[in-house]
Amino acid sequence: MKADNKLAIEGGKPVRTKPFPSVNNISGRNFGEEEIMSSAAEYRFLKECYLL
């Protein structure tokens, strides 16, 4: 590791060059069947615990 590494805020090279996707930007958000089923199970659990 170089001793002259700096944080981007201190003039070093940024780690990311593109911003993260916004809430309205769907790029990078791919939900498969496993994620959908996991979310549904979590919702059912919370519904039982908190009587939503």
C-alpha positions in Angstrom: 0.0 0.0 0.0 1.3 3.4 -0.9 1.9 5.9 1.9 0.4 8.8 -0.2 -3.1 7.3 -0.5 -5.7 10.0 0.2 -9.4 10.0 0.6 -11.3 11.5 -2.3 -12.4 14.4 -0.1 -8.7 15.2 0.5 -7.8 15.2 -3.2 -7.4 11.4 -3.7 -9.0 9.3 -6.4 -12.7 8.6 -5.9 -13.7 4.9 -5.5 -17.0 5.4 -7.4 -17.4 7.4 -10.6 -21.1 6.9 -11.0 -23.8 7.8 -8.4 -25.9 5.1 -6.8 -29.3 4.5 -8.4 -32.1 6.7 -7.1 -35.4 5.4 -5.7 -37.0 6.1 -9.1 -34.2 4.4 -11.1 -34.8 0.7 -11.4 -31.3 -0.1 -12.8 -29.3 -2.4 -10.5 -32.4 -3.6 -8.7 -33.1 -7.2 -9.9 -35.4 -9.2 -7.7 -35.6 -12.9 -8.3 -38.1 -15.4 -7.0 -35.9 -16.0 -3.9 -36.0 -12.3 -2.9 -39.7 -12.1 -3.5 -40.4 -15.2 -1.4 -38.2 -14.0 1.4 -39.9 -10.6 1.5 -43.3 -12.3 1.5 -42.3 -14.5 4.4 -41.0 -11.5 6.3 -44.2 -9.6 5.7 -46.3 -12.6 7.0 -44.1 -12.8 10.1 -44.4 -9.1 10.9 -48.2 -9.3 10.2 -48.5 -12.0 12.8 -46.3 -10.3 15.4 -47.8 -6.8 15.1 -51.3 -7.7 13.9 -51.0 -5.4 10.9 
